């Protein structure tokens, strides 16, 4: 007897309250089973409930867009995105010390000396360090969520540790190419403690490359974004 048969035998009188109480894991298992050859054997109540379910996840193309900039980064022509590193083939990550308030790191990552991390290198790290978690994206200026997704990436700390920091590392500033107007550049930062540790059961800060199992599109911040 497989798990689906056992489930149906134990819960022949399936109620909506019980079904909703199963949680994401249970629902996923049942939905997966419903798509198998046993779909025709499902109890009518279960089949009807599955048909009416709406996904917790927002399709990538249905996320609300709050991009800023003139022009918008994802609206740049393909040749420009290739030139500035906004494709998986040309993306590179540099990690250097702040020249005004320098931290001591033994192995900075720079394009100049050929040590910048490229997308293939990120994927190599992901083979053993990738993480996935559900997150609702919000904007401080908008009352409603922008969308919910499963975000996948490599914890930023995995990259920081590879630079072999020694002292005076207190905050991480991060930014990417926006457009050719320096005044429009968006930059943010986090205390190093938030990057190296995950307090209060929060997910790690990641260099994200996938949303709902698909590589990030330019509209969603691809090829790589911080989440």
Secondary structure as a PSIPRED ss2 file (coil, helix, strand):
# PSIPRED VFORMAT (PSIPRED V4.0)

   1 X C   1.000  0.000  0.000
   2 X C   1.000  0.000  0.000
   3 X H   0.000  1.000  0.000
   4 X H   0.000  1.000  0.000
   5 X H   0.000  1.000  0.000
   6 X H   0.000  1.000  0.000
   7 X H   0.000  1.000  0.000
   8 X H   0.000  1.000  0.000
   9 X H   0.000  1.000  0.000
  10 X H   0.000  1.000  0.000
  11 X C   1.000  0.000  0.000
  12 X C   1.000  0.000  0.000
  13 X C   1.000  0.000  0.000
  14 X C   1.000  0.000  0.000
  15 X C   1.000  0.000  0.000
  16 X H   0.000  1.000  0.000
  17 X H   0.000  1.000  0.000
  18 X H   0.000  1.000  0.000
  19 X H   0.000  1.000  0.000
  20 X H   0.000  1.000  0.000
  21 X C   1.000  0.000  0.000
  22 X C   1.000  0.000  0.000
  23 X H   0.000  1.000  0.000
  24 X H   0.000  1.000  0.000
  25 X H   0.000  1.000  0.000
  26 X H   0.000  1.000  0.000
  27 X H   0.000  1.000  0.000
  28 X H   0.000  1.000  0.000
  29 X H   0.000  1.000  0.000
  30 X H   0.000  1.000  0.000
  31 X H   0.000  1.000  0.000
  32 X H   0.000  1.000  0.000
  33 X H   0.000  1.000  0.000
  34 X H   0.000  1.000  0.000
  35 X C   1.000  0.000  0.000
  36 X C   1.000  0.000  0.000
  37 X H   0.000  1.000  0.000
  38 X H   0.000  1.000  0.000
  39 X H   0.000  1.000  0.000
  40 X H   0.000  1.000  0.000
  41 X H   0.000  1.000  0.000
  42 X C   1.000  0.000  0.000
  43 X C   1.000  0.000  0.000
  44 X H   0.000  1.000  0.000
  45 X H   0.000  1.000  0.000
  46 X H   0.000  1.000  0.000
  47 X H   0.000  1.000  0.000
  48 X H   0.000  1.000  0.000
  49 X H   0.000  1.000  0.000
  50 X H   0.000  1.000  0.000
  51 X H   0.000  1.000  0.000
  52 X H   0.000  1.000  0.000
  53 X C   1.000  0.000  0.000
  54 X C   1.000  0.000  0.000
  55 X C   1.000  0.000  0.000
  56 X C   1.000  0.000  0.000
  57 X C   1.000  0.000  0.000
  58 X C   1.000  0.000  0.000
  59 X C   1.000  0.000  0.000
  60 X H   0.000  1.000  0.000
  61 X H   0.000  1.000  0.000
  62 X H   0.000  1.000  0.000
  63 X C   1.000  0.000  0.000
  64 X C   1.000  0.000  0.000
  65 X C   1.000  0.000  0.000
  66 X C   1.000  0.000  0.000
  67 X C   1.000  0.000  0.000
  68 X C   1.000  0.000  0.000
  69 X C   1.000  0.000  0.000
  70 X C   1.000  0.000  0.000
  71 X C   1.000  0.000  0.000
  72 X C   1.000  0.000  0.000
  73 X H   0.000  1.000  0.000
  74 X H   0.000  1.000  0.000
  75 X H   0.000  1.000  0.000
  76 X C   1.000  0.000  0.000
  77 X C   1.000  0.000  0.000
  78 X H   0.000  1.000  0.000
  79 X H   0.000  1.000  0.000
  80 X H   0.000  1.000  0.000
  81 X H   0.000  1.000  0.000
  82 X H   0.000  1.000  0.000
  83 X H   0.000  1.000  0.000
  84 X H   0.000  1.000  0.000
  85 X C   1.000  0.000  0.000
  86 X C   1.000  0.000  0.000
  87 X C   1.000  0.000  0.000
  88 X C   1.000  0.000  0.000
  89 X C   1.000  0.000  0.000
  90 X C   1.000  0.000  0.000
  91 X C   1.000  0.000  0.000
  92 X E   0.000  0.000  1.000
  93 X E   0.000  0.000  1.000
  94 X C   1.000  0.000  0.000
  95 X E   0.000  0.000  1.000
  96 X C   1.000  0.000  0.000
  97 X C   1.000  0.000  0.000
  98 X C   1.000  0.000  0.000
  99 X C   1.000  0.000  0.000
 100 X C   1.000  0.000  0.000
 101 X C   1.000  0.000  0.000
 102 X C   1.000  0.000  0.000
 103 X C   1.000  0.000  0.000
 104 X E   0.000  0.000  1.000
 105 X E   0.000  0.000  1.000
 106 X C   1.000  0.000  0.000
 107 X C   1.000  0.000  0.000
 108 X C   1.000  0.000  0.000
 109 X E   0.000  0.000  1.000
 110 X C   1.000  0.000  0.000
 111 X C   1.000  0.000  0.000
 112 X C   1.000  0.000  0.000
 113 X C   1.000  0.000  0.000
 114 X C   1.000  0.000  0.000
 115 X C   1.000  0.000  0.000
 116 X C   1.000  0.000  0.000
 117 X E   0.000  0.000  1.000
 118 X E   0.000  0.000  1.000
 119 X H   0.000  1.000  0.000
 120 X H   0.000  1.000  0.000
 121 X H   0.000  1.000  0.000
 122 X H   0.000  1.000  0.000
 123 X H   0.000  1.000  0.000
 124 X H   0.000  1.000  0.000
 125 X H   0.000  1.000  0.000
 126 X H   0.000  1.000  0.000
 127 X H   0.000  1.000  0.000
 128 X H   0.000  1.000  0.000
 129 X H   0.000  1.000  0.000
 130 X E   0.000  0.000  1.000
 131 X E   0.000  0.000  1.000
 132 X E   0.000  0.000  1.000
 133 X E   0.000  0.000  1.000
 134 X E   0.000  0.000  1.000
 135 X E   0.000  0.000  1.000
 136 X E   0.000  0.000  1.000
 137 X E   0.000  0.000  1.000
 138 X E   0.000  0.000  1.000
 139 X E   0.000  0.000  1.000
 140 X C   1.000  0.000  0.000
 141 X C   1.000  0.000  0.000
 142 X E   0.000  0.000  1.000
 143 X E   0.000  0.000  1.000
 144 X E   0.000  0.000  1.000
 145 X E   0.000  0.000  1.000
 146 X E   0.000  0.000  1.000
 147 X E   0.000  0.000  1.000
 148 X E   0.000  0.000  1.000
 149 X E   0.000  0.000  1.000
 150 X E   0.000  0.000  1.000
 151 X E   0.000  0.000  1.000
 152 X E   0.000  0.000  1.000
 153 X E   0.000  0.000  1.000
 154 X E   0.000  0.000  1.000
 155 X E   0.000  0.000  1.000
 156 X H   0.000  1.000  0.000
 157 X H   0.000  1.000  0.000
 158 X H   0.000  1.000  0.000
 159 X H   0.000  1.000  0.000
 160 X H   0.000  1.000  0.000
 161 X H   0.000  1.000  0.000
 162 X H   0.000  1.000  0.000
 163 X C   1.000  0.000  0.000
 164 X C   1.000  0.000  0.000
 165 X E   0.000  0.000  1.000
 166 X E   0.000  0.000  1.000
 167 X E   0.000  0.000  1.000
 168 X C   1.000  0.000  0.000
 169 X C   1.000  0.000  0.000
 170 X C   1.000  0.000  0.000
 171 X E   0.000  0.000  1.000
 172 X E   0.000  0.000  1.000
 173 X E   0.000  0.000  1.000
 174 X E   0.000  0.000  1.000
 175 X E   0.000  0.000  1.000
 176 X C   1.000  0.000  0.000
 177 X C   1.000  0.000  0.000
 178 X C   1.000  0.000  0.000
 179 X C   1.000  0.000  0.000
 180 X C   1.000  0.000  0.000
 181 X C   1.000  0.000  0.000
 182 X H   0.000  1.000  0.000
 183 X H   0.000  1.000  0.000
 184 X H   0.000  1.000  0.000
 185 X C   1.000  0.000  0.000
 186 X C   1.000  0.000  0.000
 187 X E   0.000  0.000  1.000
 188 X E   0.000  0.000  1.000
 189 X E   0.000  0.000  1.000
 190 X E   0.000  0.000  1.000
 191 X E   0.000  0.000  1.000
 192 X H   0.000  1.000  0.000
 193 X H   0.000  1.000  0.000
 194 X H   0.000  1.000  0.000
 195 X H   0.000  1.000  0.000
 196 X H   0.000  1.000  0.000
 197 X C   1.000  0.000  0.000
 198 X C   1.000  0.000  0.000
 199 X H   0.000  1.000  0.000
 200 X H   0.000  1.000  0.000
 201 X H   0.000  1.000  0.000
 202 X C   1.000  0.000  0.000
 203 X C   1.000  0.000  0.000
 204 X C   1.000  0.000  0.000
 205 X C   1.000  0.000  0.000
 206 X E   0.000  0.000  1.000
 207 X E   0.000  0.000  1.000
 208 X E   0.000  0.000  1.000
 209 X E   0.000  0.000  1.000
 210 X E   0.000  0.000  1.000
 211 X E   0.000  0.000  1.000
 212 X C   1.000  0.000  0.000
 213 X C   1.000  0.000  0.000
 214 X E   0.000  0.000  1.000
 215 X E   0.000  0.000  1.000
 216 X C   1.000  0.000  0.000
 217 X C   1.000  0.000  0.000
 218 X H   0.000  1.000  0.000
 219 X H   0.000  1.000  0.000
 220 X H   0.000  1.000  0.000
 221 X C   1.000  0.000  0.000
 222 X C   1.000  0.000  0.000
 223 X C   1.000  0.000  0.000
 224 X C   1.000  0.000  0.000
 225 X E   0.000  0.000  1.000
 226 X E   0.000  0.000  1.000
 227 X C   1.000  0.000  0.000
